[in-house]
Amino acid sequence: MCGRYANFLTEQELIDAFEIAVIADDARLAPRYNIGPMQDASIVVARQEGARSLETARWGLVPVWAKDPKVGVRAFNARSETVAEKPTFRSAFAKRRCLVPANGYYEWHTEGTEKTPYFIHRADDAPLAFAGLYEFWKDKALGDEAEWLATFSIVTTAARGEMQEIHDRQPVMLTTDEADAWLDSASTQDDLWAAIGAPAPELTWHRVGKAVGNVRNQGPELVEPA
C-alpha cells in the first residue's frame, strides 16, 4: 500500500530525471511534502511519438464507466497481481500507463500498539518513478458541458527484502529502462510484467514525526528524521 508520498522536485529536476519534453499549463505545482489520495499531483505520460509530458491528475483512479467520481477514494493503489483483470484498472493498464514522480513515500509500521511513520526513499536520493495508471472521466449527465477529470493510481507489489519489516506492500518503482517500457504503447504484457518484477532501486528509510498523519501539513520538516 502507498497512501502518502512526497514530490518536492524542482521543475528542472523533473525535466532532467524524466526526460520531459512538454509541460502542461496546469502542471506547475508547488513542492509537496505530504500528498494524499484525492489530491492533485504530477504525472508523466507519453504523448505523440513518445514525447513525455508533465501533467496534473487527481490521485485516485476513476474508470470512464463510473457513475460517481468518489469511487476514486478506493482506487489510489492498483495491485500488480490483479491489475490486468480488475475492471477498474484493466483498460488503463492496457492503454494509459504513466510515471508518478516522487522523492519518497511514507509508510506506517505498527510497533506494539503504536503506529510509527517512516519516510522511504532512494539510498542515493535520486528521484523515484512509481508505475502509475491514469484515466479520464466526465459526468455524462452534464452532456457536452461536462469537463474531463484526469485521475491516476499507483501500482503496488509485494514488499521485498528488508522492506517487509516496514510493510507488506510497496509501490512498483521503475528504473530508466523499465520506465521506458512502461510508457511505450508497443510494450507487450510480458514487457510490462518484466518491468513490474524488476529489482527496485536501493532504498533506505528513517522515522519521521507524526505530523505527516495530517494531510494538511506540509513542509520540509515532515521528511526529517524524528
N, C-alpha and C positions, 0 to 999 in steps of 0.2 A: 504494500500500500504506500502511496505517496500522496499526502494530503496537505502539504505545505512546503514551499520551496522559495528560494531567493534568486533574483536576477538583477544584479546591480552592475552589469556590464555596460560600458560606455558604448555609444553608437559606433565608434571606430573599432572597438574590441569586437563587437558583433560582426561588423563588416569583415574584419580580418579572419576571425575564427570560423565563420560560417559561409565565407565567400559570397556575400550578399551583393547582388547587382542592383536591386531596386528596393526602395524603402517606401511603403505606403504612407499616404498623408497622415493617417491616424496611428502610425506605428511608433512614433517618437514618445515613448513612455518614460516617466521618471524612474530612477533607480528604485527597485522594490526589494525589501529585505524580508518580506513576510506575505507571500502570495498564497491565497486560499481559494478553494472552489467557488465558482460563480463570480469570480473577479476577472477583469480583462488582463491579458498578458500577451507577450510577444511569441509568435511562432514563425518558423521559416518554412516556406513552401516553394516547390519548383513550378515555375510558370512556363511560358513558351520557350521551346528549345532548351529546357532545363535551367533557365536563368532563375536564380534564387531571389525570393522576395521576402522581406521582413514585414509581417503583418500583425494585426491585433485580433485576438479572438477571446471569447469568454471561456473560462475553464469549467468544463462540464458538458460533454458532448450531447447534442440534441439531434437525433436522427430526423431526416427530412419528413418521415411519415408521422412523427409525434404530434399529438393534438395540443400538448401543453409544454412550453419550454422548461417548465420546472423539473421535468424528468432529468435534466442535466445535473441536478444536485446529486444524483445517484450514479452518474456516469463520468466522474472525473478521472477514474482509473479504468483501464481495459486489461483484463488478464490475458497474457500472451497465449496461454493454453487453450483459450476458447475464442480468441478474437476473430478467427476466420469463420466461425459458425454462428456466433451470437448475433441475433438480428440487429441489435443496437449498433454494433461495430463492423459487421462484415462488409458492408458496402464501402465504408471509409478505409478499411484495411486493404481492400482491393484497388481503390482508386484515389484516395485522398489521405496520403501519409505526409507527415510533417516532422520537423525537428522542434523541440522545445528548449530554448537556451536557458542555462542556469549556472549559477556559481556553486550551488549545492542545494541540499534539501534537508528537511527536519524529520526526525523520527522519534517517537516516544517509546522508551523502554521501561517496562514495569520492573521495579526493584522493590520487592516486598509488597507493601500496599501503596507505594508511591510511583507515579509515572514521571520519568525524567526525560526532558527533551535533549536530543543530540543534533548537532549540525554536521552533516556528512558531505564531504567534498573531495575533489581530486587531491592526491598527495602533492602534486606539482602546482596546485591552484589554477590549472588551466580550466577554461570553460567546459561545462558538461553539455552534451547533446542528448536529451531524452528522446526516445522514439515516441512520436505522437500520431494521432489521427485527428482529422478535422472534418467538419460538416457545415452545411449552410441550411438554415431553416427560416421559414416565414409563416405567419399566421394566414392560412388560406381563407379564413373568414373575412379578412380585410381586403381580399381581392388584390387589384393592382396597386393599391396604396400601401400594402404591407412592405416593410423593409426587411432585407435579409439579415439574419443573425448568424455570425460566424462563431462556432464553438469548437472546442478540442478536448481530447482526453490523452492522458499519459499512459503508455503501455508498461505493464509491470511483469515481473517474472519472480521465480523463487529466489530468495536471498542465497548468496554464495559465500563460501569461506567464512571469514570472521564476521561478516555482516549478519550472519544468522544469530549472533549474540545480541544484536540490537532488535531485529525484527525478522519475520519470516518471508517478507516480500521486499523487493526493491525495484526502482524504475529500470527499464531497459536503457542502458547508457551506451551510445554508439561512438566508435572511433571514426576517423575520417573515411576509411574505406566502407565501413558499414553504413555510415550516414549517406554516402553516395548511392549505395544500393537501395537504401530505404526510400530515398526520394525519386529514384529512377522508375518511371512508369513502365519500363520494359522489364523490370525485375520479375522473376518467377517466384512462386511461393517458396521454392527451395532456397532461392536467394534471400528471401525475407526471413525464413526460419534460421538460415545461417547467420544473418545479422543479429537476430534476437539471441541466438545461442552463443555468440562470440564472447570471449572474455571481456569483462568490464574493465575500464581503466583502474589503476591502483587508487584506492580510496583511503581516506583517513577521517577521523571524527573526534569530536570533543563535546562535552556537556555545555549546554547554554542555559541562560536564565529562563524562567517560566513565563516571562513576558511575551514570548513568542506564541503562547497559547491563545492570546487575544489577537485576532487577525487585524484589528485596528491599529495595533502597534507597529511602527516602522522605525528604521534607523540602523546604522552600522553596529550599534551595541548589541543587537539581537544575535549576531553571529560570533560575538566574542566569547571566549571560554568563561564559564561561570566558576 
